[in-house]
Amino acid sequence: MIESLHISNYALIDSLDIDFGDGFNTITGETGAGKSIMLGALSLLMGGRADTKVIRDATKKSVIEAVFAVESPDAINAYCADGDMEQSSDGRFILRRELSPSGRSRAFVNDSPVNLTQLQGLAIRLVDIHSQHQSQLLATPGYQLGIIDALAGTESDLADYRRAYEAYRRARKALVETREAIEKDRAEADYVAFQYGELDRMRLVPGEQEDLEHERDLLSNMTDIKMALHEAVESLTDGVHNALSLLDRASGCCQELDGVVDEDPSLSERLDQAIIEVRDIAETLVAADNRLSADPAQLESVEDRLNSIYDLQRKHRVDSVEKLIEIRDSLALRLKSVNDSAGTLAALKDEMERQRDRSMKLAGKVSDRRQEAARLFAAELKETALPLGMKNLQCEIAVRPVQMTMNGIDDVEFLFAFNKNQPLMPVGGSASGGEISRLMLSIKSIIARKMQLPSIIFDEVDTGVSGDVANRMGQMMADIASRIQVITITHLPQVAAKGSQHYKVYKEDSADSTNTRIRRLTDQERIGELALMLSGSADEATARANAQTLLNRK
């Protein structure tokens, strides 16, 4: 149950604190007093969309906090554990939502931060809020399917199915995309094969472009290179004043000076080493000269190879042999894909069919539970609505097969007839406002009984009814409240009188502002409030007597 609710800096509420009791809690107040404001604030705890427009004072944050008490918290604690949320040791779960003027929204469970999905998942296990909007949703297929799923308890099976269905969709997408790619490659197979052959015949080697360009430079400048080699050899060994002869002469002179020059006694040895080094250099140059030859045919071959490489680079818009090799290998894979396409497509098709069969199996399991729940629900709804003056109600919950979607293989449609000899029709086309109100209350009564929620809130579920029907609807809510906490916002005195606790929402003006307030009424105050709802006057004697009569009936 909701033990307490705190709202601050929200719309017309500066600060509000209210303690709710167990059983049946009724809330009344004039139109515009702020009942819907309280419900809007509570909807934020359900993960609703936050809007900075509701912040009363733009310099402060808005805070909504509710304390929920659960007698048997094991299941909810298990949900918290699965979602890595703070668990409760005493059965109390504190949900808080903060909205800053900047638009930032923060959510907490037991003072630990959570995301909105986590907050919403926990909140729907603690309380069900029936708004007037939900009555309008009754005619929509999605809402109807949600009711059947809630009653059938398909949450776990539906989650398994949706995971399988998503895997099936991925497998189907992979098959379609691969088939399209293969068909495209097959259409271009001849051109791809031509491109690949062109590159493959080149037998490209990493780094060869640089080697060829170096060789081309050598061959192109061979005359100058050999002339430089000849001049170098001649300078070292062959000329009149070549380096070797000059070094030999210097070595002989140093030998004659042996014992005379004391600065370095090894001069002669150093000159001998220089002679050896020069002679070795000369031999190296001679060998290079013998190796190199001005071969026009070789130069032409190198240039042809380079030109072929350059042509391919321009064609494929790359600037290296290495990138050409990458393109060649990529083309080879495309050709292999075309050649192996039958096997590839067969494997992908098998996987898609496997995932589809798995999805259909899980969808069938969900569908079976929906079929059974729909059958039982139709009979139970007719029985539940009977005390609300719907003695001629006929109900059929049609569960029809459809193409597989994220919601399974079922389409659900609620069909009703409210009078004798009336054909079954969708609820939107056959029900009055009062009939829809009674239907929704009956549905919520069944849901509350089946799902064992700790709390349920009704926002003017009694719209469009009066008199004895209103009294019966109030009694039904009181009956629900014998099992779980019920909080009802109502304009009907017949309903308000059934409450174990009665709260009044009202506006209070100060010098510079209007504030929404709420307080629990005493027994005498309840008589006055009910009299006001009955006749427009809290002091009129007949109205007060009728109010007392209503209170005595509960």
ROMIKOL-264556 format. One line per field, with one value per residue (C-alpha): z, x, y; residue in three letters. Coordinates in nm, 4 decimals. Layout:
BEGIN
c3 [Z, ...]
c1 [X, ...]
c2 [Y, ...]
code [ala, ...]
//
This chain:
BEGIN
c3 [0.0000, -0.0334, 0.3193, 0.2425, -0.0414, -0.0473, -0.3226, -0.3269, -0.5775, -0.8257, -1.0070, -0.7389, -0.4641, -0.2631, -0.0188, 0.0533, 0.2784, 0.3133, 0.4926, 0.3415, 0.5309, 0.4190, 0.2802, 0.0899, 0.0655, -0.1069, -0.2291, -0.3113, -0.3901, -0.6223, -0.9888, -1.0290, -0.6671, -0.7662, -0.7560, -1.1065, -1.0072, -0.7356, -0.9822, -1.2342, -0.9716, -0.8802, -1.2478, -1.2457, -0.9990, -1.2607, -1.5035, -1.6734, -1.8887, -1.6928, -1.7984, -1.6443, -1.6874, -1.3701, -1.1548, -0.9321, -0.8315, -1.1143, -0.8670, -0.6930, -0.7905, -0.7745, -0.5624, -0.5551, -0.3093, -0.2053, 0.0558, -0.0326, 0.2281, 0.1016, 0.3296, 0.1254, -0.0473, -0.1688, -0.5302, -0.5525, -0.3866, -0.6448, -0.9200, -0.7568, -0.7364, -1.1055, -1.1925, -0.9564, -0.7463, -0.3723, -0.1930, 0.1137, 0.4502, 0.6077, 0.3124, 0.2488, -0.0906, -0.1232, -0.4768, -0.5477, -0.8601, -0.8778, -1.1559, -1.1783, -1.3474, -1.6136, -1.7224, -1.5714, -1.4135, -1.1501, -1.0054, -0.6848, -0.5210, -0.1521, -0.1946, -0.4641, -0.8161, -1.0895, -1.4513, -1.5574, -1.6979, -1.3615, -1.1780, -1.4080, -1.3799, -1.0019, -0.9818, -1.1877, -0.9356, -0.6506, -0.7795, -1.0732, -1.1653, -1.3590, -1.5167, -1.7246, -2.0233, -1.9694, -2.0146, -2.3620, -2.4236, -2.3596, -2.7261, -2.8537, -2.9528, -2.7777, -2.4431, -2.4781, -2.5511, -2.2470, -2.0250, -2.1480, -2.1050, -1.7504, -1.6641, -1.8438, -1.6682, -1.9951, -1.8878, -1.8668, -2.1695, -2.3728, -2.2850, -2.4022, -2.7230, -2.7952, -2.7589, -3.0008, -3.2392, -3.2415, -3.3239, -3.6076, -3.7405, -3.7360, -3.9172, -4.1763, -4.2287, -4.2703, -4.5337, -4.7261, -4.7181, -4.8155, -5.1004, -5.2292, -5.2052, -5.3847, -5.6572, -5.7048, -5.7193, -5.9562, -6.1890, -6.1822, -6.1783, -6.5264, -6.4561, -6.1101, -6.2679, -6.5297, -6.2640, -6.0505, -6.3478, -6.4420, -6.0942, -6.0414, -6.3621, -6.2382, -5.9493, -5.7411, -5.4564, -5.1603, -5.1952, -5.5631, -5.6836, -5.4838, -5.6065, -5.9691, -5.9444, -5.8001, -6.0783, -6.3418, -6.2046, -6.2221, -6.5759, -6.6986, -6.5691, -6.6486, -6.8776, -6.6122, -6.3405, -6.5328, -6.6189, -6.2522, -6.1655, -6.4258, -6.3016, -5.9444, -6.0259, -6.2343, -5.9516, -5.7101, -5.9184, -6.2844, -6.3225, -6.3321, -5.9909, -5.8594, -5.4927, -5.4476, -5.6006, -5.3909, -5.0761, -5.1619, -5.2014, -4.8725, -4.6986, -4.8255, -4.7041, -4.3598, -4.3387, -4.4029, -4.1173, -3.8791, -3.5523, -3.6589, -3.6090, -3.2478, -3.2410, -3.3848, -3.4438, -3.6168, -3.9172, -4.1549, -4.0329, -4.0677, -4.4275, -4.5028, -4.3700, -4.5867, -4.8913, -4.8155, -4.7708, -5.0968, -5.2877, -5.1467, -5.2443, -5.5940, -5.6236, -5.5066, -5.7671, -6.0376, -5.9382, -5.9519, -6.2927, -6.4168, -6.2754, -6.4186, -6.7835, -6.9942, -7.1053, -7.2995, -7.3008, -6.9206, -6.8881, -7.1218, -6.9208, -6.5927, -6.7371, -6.8849, -6.5452, -6.3723, -6.6326, -6.5801, -6.2060, -6.2529, -6.4866, -6.2268, -5.9523, -6.1582, -6.2440, -5.8813, -5.7425, -5.5082, -5.4728, -5.3734, -5.4723, -5.1243, -5.1780, -5.5178, -5.3442, -5.0954, -5.3838, -5.5553, -5.2405, -5.1933, -5.5482, -5.4869, -5.1860, -5.3912, -5.6573, -5.3902, -5.2391, -5.5744, -5.6276, -5.2758, -5.2737, -5.2812, -4.9678, -4.7927, -4.8669, -4.7679, -4.4306, -4.3671, -4.4704, -4.2367, -3.9510, -4.0283, -4.0389, -3.7155, -3.5416, -3.6951, -3.5762, -3.2287, -3.2272, -3.3451, -3.0744, -2.8031, -2.9607, -2.9564, -2.5845, -2.5246, -2.7509, -2.5612, -2.2353, -2.3965, -2.5354, -2.1954, -2.0143, -2.2666, -2.2218, -1.8432, -1.8480, -2.0626, -1.8222, -1.5142, -1.6558, -1.7180, -1.3633, -1.2108, -1.4009, -1.3099, -0.9736, -1.1568, -1.3403, -1.6512, -1.6373, -2.0159, -2.0788, -2.3351, -2.3743, -2.6108, -2.6097, -2.9626, -2.9954, -3.3661, -3.5384, -3.7209, -3.8781, -3.6259, -3.4667, -3.1597, -2.9618, -3.0839, -3.3250, -3.1751, -3.2275, -2.9379, -2.9685, -2.6930, -2.8205, -2.6115, -2.6285, -2.3519, -2.4434, -2.5509, -2.9230, -2.9742, -3.1822, -3.0338, -3.1294, -3.0454, -2.7252, -2.8925, -3.1154, -2.8713, -2.5188, -2.3484, -2.1105, -1.8077, -1.9528, -2.0232, -1.6641, -1.5259, -1.7640, -1.6598, -1.2923, -1.3476, -1.5478, -1.2848, -1.0144, -1.1917, -1.2600, -0.9001, -0.7796, -1.0233, -1.0050, -0.6324, -0.6626, -0.3288, -0.4372, -0.7052, -0.7745, -0.9552, -1.1064, -1.1544, -1.2794, -1.1872, -1.4539, -1.6241, -1.3544, -1.0709, -0.8317, -0.7415, -0.9977, -0.8285, -0.4967, -0.6453, -0.7994, -0.4625, -0.3043, -0.5657, -0.4903, -0.1199, -0.1883, -0.3772, -0.0815, 0.1451, -0.0345, -0.1388, -0.0791, -0.3010, -0.3502, -0.5422, -0.6712, -0.7081, -0.7473, -0.6328, -0.2681, -0.2933, -0.3636, -0.1223, 0.1623, 0.1200, 0.2111, 0.5275, 0.5072, 0.3363, 0.2127, 0.0760, -0.1772, -0.1710, -0.2664, -0.0138, -0.1034, 0.0574, -0.0081, -0.3240, -0.4221, -0.4465, -0.3030, -0.3286, 0.0085, 0.1219, 0.4608, 0.6135, 0.7227, 1.0634, 1.0902, 1.1266, 0.8429, 0.6228, 0.6834, 0.5742, 0.2655, 0.1558, 0.2172, 0.0006, -0.2749, -0.2479, -0.2418, -0.2761, 0.0914, 0.3830, 0.6357, 0.4776, 0.7227, 0.4719, 0.2882, 0.6144, 0.7031, 0.3634, 0.4079, 0.7403, 0.5758, 0.3113, 0.5795, 0.7716, 0.4656, 0.4188]
c1 [0.0000, 0.0928, 0.1788, 0.2616, 0.3002, 0.5147, 0.4912, 0.6812, 0.7142, 0.4761, 0.2092, -0.0215, 0.1441, 0.4144, 0.4471, 0.2065, 0.2360, -0.0369, -0.0618, -0.2960, -0.4571, -0.5202, -0.8570, -1.0694, -0.9418, -1.1680, -1.0610, -1.3109, -1.2949, -1.4303, -1.3383, -1.0055, -0.9030, -0.5993, -0.6970, -0.5588, -0.2422, -0.1779, -0.2349, -0.0013, 0.2697, 0.2180, 0.2435, 0.6037, 0.6800, 0.5419, 0.8101, 0.5943, 0.7371, 0.8729, 0.7927, 0.9590, 0.6323, 0.5000, 0.7789, 0.6177, 0.9343, 1.1886, 1.4734, 1.4168, 1.3703, 1.0386, 1.0276, 0.7704, 0.8236, 0.6040, 0.6555, 0.5066, 0.4596, 0.4422, 0.3445, 0.5263, 0.8159, 1.0043, 0.8845, 0.9512, 1.2911, 1.3715, 1.2808, 1.5039, 1.7895, 1.7544, 1.7658, 2.0535, 1.8307, 1.8331, 1.6205, 1.4028, 1.4668, 1.1360, 0.8955, 0.9087, 1.0044, 1.0708, 1.0301, 1.1438, 1.1533, 1.3308, 1.2874, 1.5310, 1.4534, 1.7118, 1.4948, 1.7140, 1.5184, 1.6550, 1.4933, 1.5669, 1.4587, 1.5358, 1.7661, 1.9750, 1.9718, 1.7956, 1.7010, 1.3418, 1.2968, 1.3907, 1.1623, 0.8718, 0.9245, 0.9151, 0.6256, 0.3874, 0.4454, 0.3434, 0.0444, -0.1956, -0.3302, -0.6551, -0.6980, -0.9852, -0.7559, -0.7456, -1.1229, -1.0703, -0.7955, -1.0354, -1.1364, -0.7763, -0.6394, -0.3065, -0.4708, -0.7028, -0.4089, -0.2278, -0.5259, -0.5298, -0.1520, -0.1779, -0.4461, -0.2689, 0.0607, 0.2532, 0.5286, 0.8077, 0.6933, 0.6427, 0.9934, 1.1369, 0.9349, 1.0448, 1.4103, 1.3543, 1.1570, 1.4347, 1.6852, 1.4545, 1.4365, 1.8155, 1.8500, 1.5905, 1.7677, 2.1041, 1.9530, 1.7926, 2.1039, 2.3345, 2.1038, 2.0956, 2.4754, 2.5245, 2.2765, 2.4607, 2.7963, 2.6521, 2.5312, 2.8798, 3.0598, 3.2119, 3.3464, 3.4714, 3.6426, 3.8032, 3.9300, 4.0596, 4.2343, 4.3978, 4.5420, 4.6196, 4.8231, 5.0495, 5.1677, 5.2189, 5.4712, 5.4751, 5.7528, 5.8244, 5.7217, 5.9991, 6.2542, 6.1512, 6.1644, 6.5169, 6.6263, 6.4756, 6.6692, 6.9912, 6.9329, 6.8292, 7.1514, 7.3892, 7.6256, 7.6848, 7.7181, 7.9801, 8.1746, 8.1853, 8.3022, 8.5815, 8.6987, 8.6970, 8.8987, 9.1433, 9.1894, 9.2605, 9.4774, 9.5339, 9.6236, 9.9727, 9.9180, 9.6755, 9.6062, 9.7829, 10.1091, 10.1035, 10.0345, 10.3183, 10.5518, 10.4421, 10.4859, 10.8470, 10.9238, 10.7888, 11.0044, 11.3094, 11.2006, 11.1789, 11.3361, 11.3257, 10.9564, 10.8819, 10.5318, 10.3718, 10.5936, 10.2980, 10.2731, 10.4133, 10.1681, 9.8753, 9.9749, 9.9945, 9.6394, 9.5218, 9.6807, 9.4930, 9.1626, 9.2051, 9.2925, 8.9764, 8.7614, 8.9055, 8.8242, 8.4666, 8.4240, 8.5646, 8.3233, 8.0314, 8.1440, 8.1609, 7.8174, 7.6385, 7.5653, 7.3581, 7.0923, 6.8176, 6.6055, 6.6141, 6.5250, 6.2325, 6.1133, 6.1280, 5.9439, 5.6756, 5.6216, 5.6006, 5.3611, 5.1322, 5.1394, 5.0685, 4.7766, 4.6184, 4.6692, 4.4932, 4.2136, 4.1492, 4.2365, 4.5108, 4.8755, 5.0583, 5.1090, 4.9955, 4.6516, 4.6256, 4.6912, 4.4108, 4.1727, 4.2788, 4.2123, 3.8754, 3.7743, 3.8807, 3.6492, 3.3598, 3.4157, 3.4354, 3.1125, 2.9386, 3.0800, 2.9839, 2.6539, 2.4318, 2.5877, 2.5966, 2.2322, 2.1285, 2.3031, 2.1444, 1.8030, 1.8374, 1.9265, 1.6324, 1.3920, 1.5354, 1.4802, 1.1340, 1.0341, 1.1654, 0.9747, 0.6550, 0.6856, 0.7236, 0.4486, 0.2204, 0.2860, 0.1900, -0.1132, -0.2403, -0.2268, -0.4041, -0.6798, -0.7424, -0.7263, -0.9657, -1.2194, -1.2104, -1.2031, -1.5158, -1.7141, -1.5729, -1.6323, -1.9986, -2.0371, -1.8431, -2.0424, -2.3795, -2.4148, -2.3498, -2.6800, -2.5431, -2.7669, -2.7930, -2.4209, -2.2830, -1.9082, -1.6694, -1.2918, -1.1846, -0.8245, -0.7479, -0.4305, -0.2200, 0.1217, 0.4017, 0.4914, 0.6779, 0.3573, 0.3178, 0.0713, -0.2528, -0.4927, -0.7311, -1.0677, -1.3225, -1.6804, -1.9820, -2.3579, -2.5322, -2.8916, -3.1002, -3.1034, -2.8051, -2.5191, -2.1724, -1.9787, -1.6419, -1.6636, -1.5983, -1.8999, -2.1565, -2.0971, -2.2073, -1.9806, -2.1483, -2.1234, -1.7538, -1.7021, -1.8708, -1.6782, -1.3472, -1.4247, -1.5188, -1.2000, -0.9836, -1.1559, -1.0597, -0.7046, -0.6538, -0.7781, -0.5659, -0.2410, -0.2484, -0.1168, -0.0575, -0.2507, -0.4853, -0.5880, -0.9114, -0.9417, -1.3128, -1.3804, -1.7440, -1.7891, -2.1276, -2.3124, -2.5434, -2.8024, -2.8065, -2.5357, -2.3052, -2.3771, -2.2964, -1.9735, -1.8733, -1.9495, -1.7381, -1.4444, -1.4971, -1.4942, -1.1659, -1.0325, -1.0923, -0.8004, -0.5769, -0.5516, -0.7834, -0.7548, -1.0451, -1.0891, -1.4637, -1.7389, -2.0094, -2.1235, -2.2388, -1.8794, -1.7134, -1.9304, -1.7953, -1.4417, -1.2654, -1.0797, -1.2048, -0.9690, -1.0613, -0.8565, -0.9049, -0.7411, -0.6063, -0.5218, -0.2450, -0.1500, 0.0430, -0.0328, -0.2881, -0.1975, -0.3530, -0.4052, -0.5370, -0.6507, -0.8232, -1.1774, -1.3210, -1.6539, -1.8409, -1.6473, -1.7374, -2.1065, -2.0604, -1.8591, -2.1131, -2.3988, -2.2167, -2.1784, -2.5481, -2.7094, -2.4441, -2.4724, -2.2838, -2.5363, -2.8678, -3.0414, -3.1926, -2.8627, -2.6790, -2.9356, -2.8943, -2.5173, -2.5450, -2.7629, -2.4991, -2.2327, -2.4473, -2.4841, -2.1158]
c2 [0.0000, 0.3659, 0.4761, 0.8352, 1.0793, 1.3931, 1.6554, 1.9832, 2.2679, 2.1081, 2.3171, 2.4631, 2.2580, 2.4316, 2.1429, 1.8592, 1.5555, 1.2966, 0.9627, 0.7065, 0.4215, 0.0674, -0.0306, 0.2191, 0.5811, 0.8331, 1.1766, 1.4521, 1.8205, 2.0815, 2.0776, 2.2546, 2.2075, 2.0039, 1.6367, 1.5811, 1.7660, 1.5093, 1.2287, 1.3925, 1.4130, 1.0494, 0.9526, 1.0797, 0.8016, 0.5635, 0.6766, 0.9390, 1.2159, 1.5095, 1.8675, 2.1724, 2.3644, 2.1954, 2.3418, 2.6036, 2.7920, 2.7960, 2.8439, 2.5100, 2.1489, 1.9670, 1.6504, 1.3706, 1.0866, 0.7962, 0.5266, 0.1862, -0.0878, -0.4469, -0.7344, -1.0009, -0.8231, -1.1333, -1.1120, -0.7375, -0.7784, -1.0452, -0.7981, -0.5364, -0.7869, -0.8735, -0.5034, -0.4257, -0.2009, -0.1494, -0.4086, -0.3570, -0.5200, -0.4143, -0.4310, -0.0562, 0.0809, 0.4527, 0.5883, 0.9431, 1.1586, 1.4922, 1.7459, 2.0371, 2.3712, 2.2846, 1.9921, 1.7210, 1.4392, 1.1990, 0.8873, 0.6969, 0.3723, 0.3483, 0.6520, 0.4806, 0.6285, 0.4282, 0.4918, 0.5579, 0.2071, 0.0587, 0.3020, 0.2218, -0.1530, -0.1360, 0.1111, -0.1020, -0.3818, -0.1543, 0.0402, 0.0549, 0.3977, 0.4050, 0.7442, 0.8759, 0.8387, 0.4629, 0.4449, 0.5892, 0.3357, 0.0482, 0.0587, 0.0241, -0.3188, -0.2618, -0.1882, -0.4862, -0.7144, -0.5734, -0.6626, -1.0224, -1.0507, -0.9157, -1.1693, -1.4541, -1.3804, -1.3886, -1.1466, -1.4059, -1.6098, -1.2929, -1.1732, -1.5075, -1.4831, -1.1267, -1.2225, -1.5098, -1.2894, -1.0322, -1.3088, -1.4186, -1.0627, -1.0349, -1.3681, -1.2626, -0.9300, -1.1052, -1.3362, -1.0490, -0.8310, -1.1183, -1.2216, -0.8633, -0.8370, -1.1695, -1.0749, -0.7479, -0.9276, -1.1872, -0.9144, -0.7648, -1.1001, -1.0680, -0.7221, -0.8290, -1.1318, -0.9067, -0.6666, -0.9510, -1.1172, -0.7890, -0.7518, -1.1187, -1.1456, -0.8704, -1.0906, -0.7808, -0.7933, -0.5527, -0.2946, -0.3677, -0.0240, 0.1406, -0.1177, -0.0680, 0.3089, 0.2836, 0.0481, 0.2763, 0.5713, 0.3684, 0.2502, 0.5931, 0.7498, 0.4618, 0.6642, 0.9255, 0.6624, 0.4592, 0.7767, 0.8677, 0.5142, 0.5280, 0.8650, 0.7451, 0.4291, 0.6298, 0.8802, 0.5991, 0.3616, 0.4463, 0.8117, 0.9640, 1.1054, 0.8422, 0.8092, 0.4738, 0.5923, 0.9069, 0.7052, 0.4633, 0.7573, 0.9088, 0.5727, 0.5462, 0.8964, 0.8181, 0.5085, 0.7291, 0.9514, 0.6626, 0.7762, 1.1390, 1.2155, 1.1314, 1.2754, 0.9569, 0.6493, 0.4719, 0.7079, 0.4487, 0.1844, 0.4225, 0.5008, 0.1281, 0.0871, 0.3765, 0.2117, -0.1109, 0.0801, 0.2759, -0.0388, -0.2065, 0.0917, 0.0793, -0.2908, -0.2256, 0.0471, -0.1798, -0.4566, -0.2112, -0.0955, -0.4536, -0.5308, -0.2305, -0.2139, 0.0212, -0.2314, -0.0536, -0.3693, -0.3914, -0.0254, -0.0718, -0.3745, -0.1824, 0.1142, -0.1114, -0.2756, 0.0589, 0.1975, -0.1033, -0.0424, 0.3299, 0.2533, 0.0228, 0.2800, 0.5473, 0.3069, 0.2101, 0.5534, 0.4351, 0.5293, 0.2105, -0.1524, -0.2551, -0.0987, -0.2682, -0.5994, -0.5227, -0.4552, -0.7768, -0.9783, -0.8079, -0.8924, -1.2509, -1.2669, -1.1253, -1.3891, -1.6577, -1.5270, -1.5583, -1.9049, -2.0132, -1.8211, -2.1262, -2.2678, -1.9304, -1.8567, -2.2064, -2.1697, -1.8291, -1.9571, -2.2550, -2.0193, -1.7915, -2.0866, -2.2222, -1.8883, -1.8560, -2.2031, -2.1229, -1.7932, -1.9601, -2.2239, -1.9596, -1.7470, -2.0496, -2.0924, -1.7286, -1.7636, -2.0684, -1.8747, -1.5804, -1.8028, -1.9563, -1.6222, -1.4645, -1.7422, -1.7182, -1.3377, -1.3091, -1.5239, -1.3501, -1.0029, -1.0785, -1.2040, -0.9120, -0.6485, -0.7995, -0.6169, -0.2877, -0.3102, -0.4799, -0.7845, -0.8127, -0.7837, -1.0237, -1.0444, -1.2150, -1.1761, -1.2644, -1.3839, -1.4113, -1.5311, -1.2713, -1.2529, -1.2758, -0.9412, -0.8269, -0.8933, -1.2502, -1.4091, -1.2804, -0.9950, -0.9313, -0.7604, -0.7018, -0.7446, -0.6434, -0.6287, -0.4342, -0.5071, -0.8047, -0.8850, -0.6526, -0.7929, -0.8117, -0.5011, -0.3406, -0.1426, 0.1925, 0.1616, 0.0306, 0.1614, 0.4796, 0.6694, 0.5136, 0.1648, 0.2122, 0.3310, 0.0214, -0.2026, -0.0488, -0.0871, -0.4504, -0.5089, -0.3381, -0.5402, -0.8623, -0.7427, -0.6381, -0.9751, -1.1753, -0.9769, -0.9094, -0.5552, -0.3781, -0.0650, 0.0620, 0.4217, 0.5132, 0.8573, 0.9227, 0.5715, 0.6403, 0.9099, 0.8925, 0.6982, 0.7983, 0.6703, 0.3040, 0.2191, 0.4686, 0.3016, -0.0390, 0.0861, 0.2260, -0.1093, -0.2875, -0.0617, -0.1246, -0.4982, -0.4628, -0.2633, -0.5619, -0.7291, -0.4385, -0.0663, 0.1401, 0.5159, 0.6693, 1.0234, 1.0764, 1.3352, 1.0928, 1.1041, 0.7398, 0.6368, 0.8783, 0.7515, 0.3970, 0.5003, 0.3969, 0.7287, 1.0395, 1.3141, 1.6539, 1.8486, 2.2244, 2.5500, 2.7974, 3.1549, 3.3567, 3.7173, 3.6353, 3.2757, 2.9954, 2.6565, 2.3123, 2.1429, 1.8051, 1.6832, 1.3861, 1.4631, 1.3847, 1.2051, 1.5345, 1.6923, 1.3945, 1.4584, 1.8191, 1.7251, 1.4624, 1.7072, 1.9598, 1.6996, 1.6072, 1.9500, 2.2173, 2.3109, 2.1611, 2.2890, 2.1971, 1.9626, 1.7216, 1.6910, 1.6214, 1.3565, 1.1939, 1.2104, 1.0341, 0.7711, 0.7100, 0.6715, 0.4275, 0.2030, 0.1250]
code [met, ile, glu, ser, leu, his, ile, ser, asn, tyr, ala, leu, ile, asp, ser, leu, asp, ile, asp, phe, gly, asp, gly, phe, asn, thr, ile, thr, gly, glu, thr, gly, ala, gly, lys, ser, ile, met, leu, gly, ala, leu, ser, leu, leu, met, gly, gly, arg, ala, asp, thr, lys, val, ile, arg, asp, ala, thr, lys, lys, ser, val, ile, glu, ala, val, phe, ala, val, glu, ser, pro, asp, ala, ile, asn, ala, tyr, cys, ala, asp, gly, asp, met, glu, gln, ser, ser, asp, gly, arg, phe, ile, leu, arg, arg, glu, leu, ser, pro, ser, gly, arg, ser, arg, ala, phe, val, asn, asp, ser, pro, val, asn, leu, thr, gln, leu, gln, gly, leu, ala, ile, arg, leu, val, asp, ile, his, ser, gln, his, gln, ser, gln, leu, leu, ala, thr, pro, gly, tyr, gln, leu, gly, ile, ile, asp, ala, leu, ala, gly, thr, glu, ser, asp, leu, ala, asp, tyr, arg, arg, ala, tyr, glu, ala, tyr, arg, arg, ala, arg, lys, ala, leu, val, glu, thr, arg, glu, ala, ile, glu, lys, asp, arg, ala, glu, ala, asp, tyr, val, ala, phe, gln, tyr, gly, glu, leu, asp, arg, met, arg, leu, val, pro, gly, glu, gln, glu, asp, leu, glu, his, glu, arg, asp, leu, leu, ser, asn, met, thr, asp, ile, lys, met, ala, leu, his, glu, ala, val, glu, ser, leu, thr, asp, gly, val, his, asn, ala, leu, ser, leu, leu, asp, arg, ala, ser, gly, cys, cys, gln, glu, leu, asp, gly, val, val, asp, glu, asp, pro, ser, leu, ser, glu, arg, leu, asp, gln, ala, ile, ile, glu, val, arg, asp, ile, ala, glu, thr, leu, val, ala, ala, asp, asn, arg, leu, ser, ala, asp, pro, ala, gln, leu, glu, ser, val, glu, asp, arg, leu, asn, ser, ile, tyr, asp, leu, gln, arg, lys, his, arg, val, asp, ser, val, glu, lys, leu, ile, glu, ile, arg, asp, ser, leu, ala, leu, arg, leu, lys, ser, val, asn, asp, ser, ala, gly, thr, leu, ala, ala, leu, lys, asp, glu, met, glu, arg, gln, arg, asp, arg, ser, met, lys, leu, ala, gly, lys, val, ser, asp, arg, arg, gln, glu, ala, ala, arg, leu, phe, ala, ala, glu, leu, lys, glu, thr, ala, leu, pro, leu, gly, met, lys, asn, leu, gln, cys, glu, ile, ala, val, arg, pro, val, gln, met, thr, met, asn, gly, ile, asp, asp, val, glu, phe, leu, phe, ala, phe, asn, lys, asn, gln, pro, leu, met, pro, val, gly, gly, ser, ala, ser, gly, gly, glu, ile, ser, arg, leu, met, leu, ser, ile, lys, ser, ile, ile, ala, arg, lys, met, gln, leu, pro, ser, ile, ile, phe, asp, glu, val, asp, thr, gly, val, ser, gly, asp, val, ala, asn, arg, met, gly, gln, met, met, ala, asp, ile, ala, ser, arg, ile, gln, val, ile, thr, ile, thr, his, leu, pro, gln, val, ala, ala, lys, gly, ser, gln, his, tyr, lys, val, tyr, lys, glu, asp, ser, ala, asp, ser, thr, asn, thr, arg, ile, arg, arg, leu, thr, asp, gln, glu, arg, ile, gly, glu, leu, ala, leu, met, leu, ser, gly, ser, ala, asp, glu, ala, thr, ala, arg, ala, asn, ala, gln, thr, leu, leu, asn, arg, lys]
//
